[in-house]
Amino acid sequence: MPVIRPFKCVRPAKDKVSAIAALPYDVYNRKEAKEVVKNNPLSFLKIDRPETQFSDDVDMYSPEVYVRARQTLEEMIGDGSFVADEEVCFYLYALTYEGRSQTGIVGCASVDDYLNGVIRRHENTKEDKEQDRIRHVDTMNAQTGPIFLAYRSLPELERIIRKTKEEKPLYDFTSEDGILHQVWKIGADSEEALRIKEAFSHIGCVYIADGHHRAASAVKVALKRRKESLGYDGTEEFNYFLSVLFPAEELRIFDYNRVVRAQDGVSLENILEGIRKHFYIEENPTVFRPRRKGEIGMYGGGKWYRLTAHENLYTGDPVDDLDVSILQDKILEPLFGIQNPKADPRLSFVGGIRGLRELERLSDEAADMAVAFSMYPTSMEELLAVADCARLMPPKSTWFEPKLRSGLFIHMF
């Protein structure tokens, strides 16, 4: 069973919360993050991406950059931009967009549950991305971005969430992208908090939906500190990492699309000929968005095509049957030579939130011939099935929206 516990939270002052709350650090490149901080000096990005406070010639991974993040948080606590709750609490965090809402329980999950598989994963992590967040967490002495976890819905937790949301929220604001963010506080000594702990004791496992690198980094910081701590007893805050846990049924996965440059000498006709071995192909008069599993849209040479996978491609294997796996195994590797989708510079991943016209633009403006693929979104049930088998999805299989805001909850060590 997963251990989920309340914590003493450092959080924004009510009158500054909408300015401080920021999209996750990895949504932006350095230039984009710097522009956000320039336009909004309160943005939490100046802590999550502290290189925004330095000139471009400063290495974003240098020690002084991470020290500046810690100093900035201390300054913002000192000037009242952030406040520290005196009691340990759980929180509810609700995000509502276009009439659809998801509500998560904010608390701290156990590092040991990650290590023993009670917290299940579906993605690999990259060492370089881990190292950045390891340095950030270790220098900050805090976790500043929550891990996005999912659990199979429980009626008891549904009742607690529904009852708590009848009260006036602690925070209630709409971000610039039209998402309504609301937060409620649940004191650790309350009946609701006790029932939350009890309810999670009846759940066999929880799942990382998003934030694999943040989770892995938090775990590695904890293991490092366990070795360094002379009086280690297991109760230290670094043994737990900041999380928001949502019922899986409320979560929405968007498509994660691909644009790939063809190898020299390969024509669109060659590619279509190869695709016909495993797919039915129809020309589409306009943008094609897949409507069901087994359909893939393709754009190349100024035309859209509807690809429908042959039935015999599906074997019942939870990873091999993913549409992103079929695309990789039957099209990208044999026809484009993409053997390592994580590292091949000819392959780009485009989040579905950017729209399918973006695929057309990237294909049309490419110096070499480029073909775009629009995907049907991976389902939550597919994600859970892969994680339950202790398997891993291909890279960039899921794109979750709406994104959790960083800076709303900080877990200090």
Secondary structure, DSSP 8 states (H G I E B T S, - for coil): ---EE-B-EEEE-GGGHHHH-B--GGGS-HHHHHHHHHH-TT-THHHHSGGGGS-TTS-TTSHHHHHHHHHHHHHHHHTTSEEE-SS-EEEEEEEEETTEEEEEEEEEEEHHHHHTTSEE--S---HHHHHHHHHHHHHHTEE-S-EEEEE---HHHHHHHHHHTTS--SEEEE-TTS-EEEEEEEETTSHHHHHHHHHHTT-S-EEEEE-HHHHHHHHHHHHHHHHH-TT--S-SGGGEEEEEEEEGGG--EE-EEEEEE--TT--HHHHHHHHTTTEEEEEESS-----STTEEEEEETTEEEEEEE-GGG--S-TTTTSHHHHHIIIIIHHHH--S-TTT-TTEEEEEGGG-SHHHHHHHHH-SS-EEEEEE----HHHHHHHHHTT----TT--EESS---BTS-EEE-
